[in-house]
Amino acid sequence: MSQKLQFSLFKRLLGLIKPYRKLLFLAAAATILLAALSPTRPYVIGQIIDRYLLRDKDPNMLLMGSILVLIMLVSEAILQVVGTYFSNLLAQSVIRDLRQKVIRHFMQLRISYFDKNPVGAMVTRVVSDVEAITEVFSSGIMDIAADLLSLVLIVLFMFLTDWQLALMTLIPVPILVYATRIFAKAMKSSFQQERQAVTKLNTFVQERLTGMSLVQLFNRQKKEAAQFEQINAEHRAAHIKAVWANSIFFPFVELLSSLSVAALLVWGALQASGKSEQEVSNMFGQLFAFVFWISQLYRPIRMLADKFNVLQRGTVRAERIFAVLDEHTDVQAEGNLTEIDFNKDLIFKEVNFAYVEDQPVIRSLNLTIKHGQTIAIVGATGSGKTTLVNLLGRFYEHQSGQILIGDTPIEAIDLKTLRRHIAIVLQDVFLFSDTVLNNITLGDPSISLQQVIAAAKEVGAHEFISALPDQYGHQIGERGGSLSTGQRQLLSFIRAYVYQPDLLILDEATSSVDTESEFLIQQATEKLTKGRTSIVIAHRLSTIRSSDRIIVMERGQIIEQGSHEELLAMNGHYKNLFDRQYFNQGL
């Protein structure tokens, strides 16, 4: 990363502080006062030793001086508490805003973005990456400013006290600066490697835990564990690289600090040689102050290197987060129409779509669905059935042609408005780790429990819900793991029913359920489709015989359409599908 890019990222990070200027001021004021007070204390102690302990030997003034030092120590402690509290409050406020901003941005992206990016990587952005930036605001920026001010004041006090001794004390500093640069480069490299390793770890763990049944079914435990061991080893290597750099650098700083103190003591011994007792006494307070200053001098330099690591880590993570926030090619474009009559025909005109360029999935499709009709779509896997649903809900955007509700293109309709009038029941029902009630209402307070119960009775699911331990308050576990496939599907039907959509889409809703559940779902389908425009994507042809019209698709095009009887009479593709499903069953 170039210095220009680093500065740009850092400037952008600082821009996040704007809403919290008061917290910044309080934290900065406490930190700066603390940085100014700490180097002053050794000077005061040195003066007390020289004047009131060794030279004048004035007990009253010695007591006053001691009280002054005590007040300074207490003040430093108070400033430390105030600075730490407000800097962390600032950091957590900024991080809260940033995390919300990332989540909101994710929610605006098209589904195609999530097709291209692993869930584990996105979790890393929201959790680990954002958390790593916390230290930039809680300690990084504040401490660097304080340490720089402290360094300036320490050097100033040294030169005002004895410029020759100050020069001798500062001799190792250029060596330390050079070592710090080498250390910073090593840390940057290790942080980048660690960042990549963390993403790999999160992605691997998330995917394997989600697909654990598949791992166990195909006896992949040992192979997956071996793969994780390799990824984990990469993370360990990157982390150890950072630890190795720290283990060399910080002892080196301590060594230089000790050498400076040793040189100071040797200089003191040489200066004391051949001098009177009074002259040696006059040097004692000065030497005492310099010992303190050397300790205070090297601590900020050491801490600066450490805080520089914090900035490096934060900048590296910020680069990834801002890359997400700058992702606009996949942002869902919203229409502005919020008032529209959905009681009109649904029209597809010369619609073309491809998930991958030059690999069309929908080809010049034309279809008109009259308001209130139930249309069934059948076809082999990959024929484009589900893709039509995705285009209609604007989860993906068609490349050419038009999809209209009456005369209004769906892209001109506000997304919230469009999706509020559409309900989709998928084959793979997603349920949250929450109560039955919340999974049906999706947290919408306008839908009452009484409405949900009435809908459940209409759909035929009230009986099984009532048998659950806490009925509608029952916690169903992650992805509804405590329910059968048929029960999960029935909950999705209730969810669609309570929202009373104008357009209902059932995407192979009965393909994975048992016969008993299929009967209940068939009844629910009749309830839901009555009086509204419905699209039923079906695998079992028995579920679509009563449809107003059946569309047969192949390779993204409509090859046949008509009623069940009309399509059988054509003796074409639909007839072949029907015979393959039912001939062996004697139907």
N, C-alpha and C positions, 0 to 999 in steps of 0.2 A: 504494500500500500504506500503510495507516495505521500510525502509530507503535506502536499496541498490537499490530498484527499482526507488525510487524518485531520487537518485543521478544519476542513469543511464539515466532517462528521462531528467533531468536537463542538464546533459552533452551533450545529443543529441540535446537539444534546443540550447545550446551554439555553437554547431557545425554549426548551420545555419548562424552564424555571419561571418564565414571565408571570404566570398567574400567582406565583408564591413569592413575590418580591419581599414582602414583610418578613417571612420566615428566613429568607436569604440574608436580609439585613441583620436580623437578630443573631443568626448563627455566625455571620461574618464578623460582626462587632465583638462578640464574645471571643471568637478565635483570634482575632487580631490583637485584642487587649491582652489575651493570655500570651501570645507570641512576644509582645512587647515587655510584659512583666517578667517573664522567666529569665531573660538575660540580665535584667536589672538587679535581680536578687544577688548573684555572685559579687557584683560591684559593691552593693550595700554591705554585704558580709565582709568583704575585703577591707572596706573603709572602717567598719566597726572594729575589726581585729587590729588594724594599724593604729587607729587613733585612741580607742577607748580600752583596749585590752593590753596592748604592748607599750604604747607611748605615754598616753596621759593616765591610764589606769583609773578611769573615772567610773565607779560602780553604777551611779545613777544613769549616766549616758549609755553605759553598756546595757543596762536594763531596758532603757528606751529603745535602743537599737534592736535588742532581741525581740521586743514587742512589735517593732516595725517589721522585722523579718517574719514573725508569726502572722501578722496581718497580711503580708504579701502571700504567704503560703495558703492561708485560708481563702484569699481572693482568687488565687490560681485554681484552687479546688472548685470554688463556686463557678468560675468562668468555664472550667472544664466540663462541669455538669450542664451548664446552660448551653454551651457550644455543641456538646454531644447531643443533647435533647433536640434542639431546634434543627440541627443538620440532619438528624435521622428523621425527624418529622417532615422536613423538606423532601428528603429522598423518598420516603414512603408515599408522599402525596404525588410526586412526579411519576413514580413507578406505577402507582394505581392508575393514573391517567393514561400512561403509555400502554399498560396492559389492556385497558378498556378500548383504547384506540386500535390496537392490533386485532382484538376480538371482533370489534365492529367492522374492521376492514375485511377480515376473513368472511364475515357474514354477507358482505356485498359482492364477493367474488363468485364467478360462475362455477358450476360443478366441474367444468373442464380443468380448472386450477387444481382441484382436489384429486382429479384423476392423475395429474402429473407429479404431485408432491406427496411423499409419505406422511401419514398422520403423525408418526413419531417425530418427524422433523418439525412439524407445525406445533406440536406440544412443546418441543424444545424452545421454539421462538417465544411462546407465550409464558413459559415458566422459567426455564434455566437462563435463557438469554436476557430476559427482562430483569431477572433477579441479579444477574452479574453487573448490571448497570447501577444497581442501588448504591454500591460502594463509591461510585463516581461522585454521587451527590452527598452521601452521608459522611464520607471522609476524604475522598480523593481531592476534590477541588479545594475544599476548606483547608485541609492539612498542608497541601502544597503551598497555598498562599501564606499560611502561618509559618511554615518552615522557611520559606524564602525570606520573609520579614525577619524571622528570628536569626537567620544567618547574617543578614545585613547588620543587625543590631549587635550581634556578638563580635563580628569583625570590627565594627566601629568602636565598641568598648575596648577591644584589645589594643587597637592603634592609639586610642586616647590615653590608655594606661601606660603602654610601653611599645613603641613602634618596632623596635628591634626584636623584642621577644615575640611580638605578633607575627613578624615575617618568618622567624624561625619556626613558630608553631604551625604556620600555614604551608610549609614546604611540602608535606605529603599530599596536600589537597589536589594538585594537578594529576598526581598518580591516581587518586580516588576518582576524579572526574573521568579519566580515561577508562578506568575499570568499570565505571557505571555505564558508559556507552556500550562496552562489550556485553555487559550483563543485560542491558535493555534489549539488544538485538537477539540474544539467546532466549530471553523470556518471550519476545514477540513470536519467534518461531514455535516455541513450545505451546503457547496459547492457541495459535492457529491449528496445530496438530490436535491439541486437546479438544478444541471446539468441534472439529470434524469427528473425532472419536465419540464425543458425547452424543452427537446427532445419530451416529451409527448405533450406539447403545440403545438410545430411546426408541429408534425405529424398530430395531430387532426385537426388543422386549415387547413393545406394543403389538407388533404383528404376531409374534409367537404366542403371546398370552391370549390374544383374540382368536387365533386359529389353533388352540391347543388340542381340540378334538381331532383335527386333521393330522397334527403332528403325531398323536398317539395312535390314530387309526392306521397310519402307514409306517409305524415303528421308526419314526425319525428322531426319537429322543436323543440318541447318542450323536447322531450327525449334527443336529441342531445345537446340542451342548458343545460340540467341538467347534462349530462355527462361532458360537458366542464366546468361547474361550479365546479364539483368535482376536475377535473385536475387543474383548476385555483387555487382552494383552497389549493391543495398540493404545488403548486409553491409559493403561498403566505406564507404558513407555513414555508417552507424551507427558504425563504427570511427573514421572521420575526425572525427566529432563529438566522440568521447572524446579523441582526440589534440588537437583544437583547444582543448578546455577545458584540457587539460594544458599546452599550449603557451602559453596566456595566464596560467594561474594560477601556475605555478612561476617564470617570470621575474618576475612581480609580487612574489612572496615574496622573491626575491633582491634586487629593487629596494628593498623595505622594509628588508631586512637591511642593505644598503649605506647607505641613508639613516640608519639608526640608528648605524652606525659613523661615518659622516661627522659626524653631530650630536655624537657622543661626542668626536671629535677637535677639532671646533670649540669645544666646551665646555672641553676641556683646554687649548686655546690661549688662550681667554679667561681661564681661571682662572690660567694661568701668567703672564699679562701683569702686570708690576709686582711679581712675587714673586722672592724670592731663589733662588739655584741649589739650595740645600738643600731649600726648599719644593717646587720643581719636581720634584726627584728623588723626594721622598716621594709625589708623585702618579703617578709612572711605573708602579710595580707595580700600582696600583689600575686605571689605564687599561688596562694590559696584560690584567689579569684580565677587565675588562668587555668588551674586544674578543673574548676567547675566549667569554665567556658569551653575548654577542649572537649569535655564530655557533652556539653550542649551543642557544640559545633558539629561533631561527628554524628550525633543522633539525628539531627535534621537531614544531613546528607544521606545517611543510611535510610531514613524514612522516606526521603524524596525518591530514592530508587524504588522502594517498596510501593509508594503511592503511584509512581510512574507505571509500575506493573498493573495497579488497579485501573489506571487510565487506559493502558494498552488492552487489558482484558475487556473493559467496558466499551472501548472503541471498536474492537473486533466484533463483539456481540451486537453493538449498535449498528454496525455495517449490515449485519444480517437482518436485523429488525427493520431498518429503513428500506432495505431491498424489498421486503414484503409490503411495506406501506407505499412504496413507489410503484408497485405492480398495478398498473392501470389497464393493461391490455385485457385482463380477465375480469375487470370490474363490470358488474351487471349494469347496463344502461337502463335507466328508468324512464317510463313515459310520464305524462303529466295529467292524463284523463282520470279523474276519480269518480265521475258520474257517468255510467254507461248502462244501457239496457242489455242484459245478457240473455233476454228471452228472444233471441234471434238465431238464425242459422249460423253454423260453424263451417267455414269455407277454407279449403286448402287450394291455392292456385299456383301451379307450376313450382312447387316447393322442392328445393334441392338442399341436401345437407351431407356433410362428411365430417367424421371425427378427426380423420387424418387427411390432409390435402391429397387430391387425386385418388382418393379411395371412397367414392360416394356410397352413402348408406341409403339415402332417399333420393330418388331420381324423378324429376319432373312430375311430382305427384299432384293429382287433382282429385278433390273429394269434397262433396257437400253433404253436411249432416243437418237435417231439418230439426228445428227446435222441438224438443220433446221426444225425439226418436232414440231408440236404443240400437246402436251399431256395434256389431261384433267384428273383431279383426283376428284372423287366423293366418298361420303361415309357419314355415320352418324357422328354426333358430337362426338369427342373423338376417331375417327378411326385412326388418325395420319396424316391427310392431311397437316395441317399447320406445324406440327413437321418436315416433310420432308423439307419444305421451310427453317425453322430455322437451320436445319443441313447443308443445302446447302450453306447458307450465313454464316455459322460458328458462329451463335449466340449461339448455343449450340454445344458441341462436342459429336459425337457418341462414344459409349463405345467400340464397336467392329465392324469388317467388314471394308469395304473401300468405299469411294465415290471418283470417278475418273473423270477427264476430259481427255479423251483419255487414256493415261497410267499414268497420273500424279495425285497422291492423292491431294485432295484440301488442306490438312494441310501442304503440302510442298510449297504451293503458298503463296507469300507475301499477307497479309490480304488486304492491300490497292489495290493491283493489282486484287485480287479476286473480291472484292466488287465493284471495278470500272467497271468490266465487267458484273455485275449482277444488274438488276433493279427489285425492288419488289414494286408492287402496292397492298396495304393492304385494307381490308374492312374498318377498322377504320383509316382514313387518318389523319396523324398528320401534322398540319400546325402551323408555328410560328406566333407570333404577329408581323407581318412585312408586307412588300408590296407583291403584287402578284408576281412581278418579282423576288424578293429575295427568295420567297418560291419555285419558280420553279428552279432557278439556284443554290439555297443554297449558295449564295455568291460567286460562281465560276466566276471570272472575265473573263475567257476565253470564256464564253457563252454570246453572244451579245443579245441585245434586238431584233434585226432583226431575229436571230435564234429562239428566244422564240416565236415571233409573227408567224413565218413560222410554227413552231411546233403546236402552238395553232390552226392555220387554218387547219392543217392536222388532228388534233384530233377533231376539231369541236367545240372548246371552245372560239375562237376569238370573236365571236358575243357577248356572255354574258360578257366577260372581257371588251370589248369596251363600254358596257353599264354602267360599274361601274363609279363612280364619277371621279376618277383619272386614270381610265383604268389600265395599268400595274403597276402604282405607287400607287394603292389603298391600304390603310392599312386595312387588313382583320380582325384585332382583334385577341384575344387569341384563339388558336386552330381553327381559321377560322370561328368564331362564326357568322360573318355577311354574310356567304355564306350558300347555301343549301347543303344537303348531296351530291346531284349529282354534284354540282359545285365544291365542294371540291375534289370529286373523279376525275373529269376531270382535275383539276390542277395536281393531282398526275400522271395522264397519260401524261400530257405535260412534267412534271419533268422527267419521264422515257424516253420519246421520245428524248428530247434534249441531254441526255447523251448517246444515241445510244448504248445500252448494247448488248452484245453477247448473254446473257441469260436473258429472261424476265419471271418474275413470277407474276401472277395475283391471289391474294388470296381473293376469294369471292368478287370481285370488284363490282359486280352489285347486291348484296343481299339486300342492304338497300336503293336502289334508286327507284324513280318513273319510270313509263313506258317511259316517254319522255326522261329522263336522261339515262335510260337503252338502248334506241335506239342509242343515241349519243355515249355511252360508248361501245356499240357493234361495232359501226363503228370504234371507236378509237382502240378497241382491234384488229380488222382486220388489221389496219394500223401498229400497233406496232408488231404484231406477224409475219408479212410478212418477210420472209427471215432470220429469227433468231429462235433459239431453244427457245420454250416457254412452260411453265407449267401453266395451268389454273386450279385453285382450284375453283370449282363451286358449288353453291347451286341451282341455277336455271338451269335446264338441257337444257333449250332452247338455252342457250348461248354457248353450247359446241358441238352441233350436227355436226359442220363442222370440229371438231378436227381430227387429223390424227389417234389418238388412245385415248381411254378412259380407265382409270384405276379405278377399284372399290376397295376400301379399307374397311377393317373391323378389328378392334382390332390390328392395326399395321401391317396387312398383306394384300397382294394383293389377292383378291379372284376371280376377273374376269378382263379381259381386251380384248379390240377389238374396232372396229368402232361402231358407234351408232346402225347401222342396225344389225351388228353381235351380239351385246349384247342383243338387243331386241329379236333376234332369239333364244338366249340361254334360254330365259324364266326363268332367274334367279334373282339375287339380283337387278341388274340394271333395269330389267323389272318391278320389284315391285316398285322401286323408281319412275320410269317413270309413272307408272299407278297411284300412289298416288298423284303425282303432277298434272297430266293432265286429269285424267278420269272425274273428276267433271266439267272440263272446256270443255268437249266434243272434246278434241284434240286426 
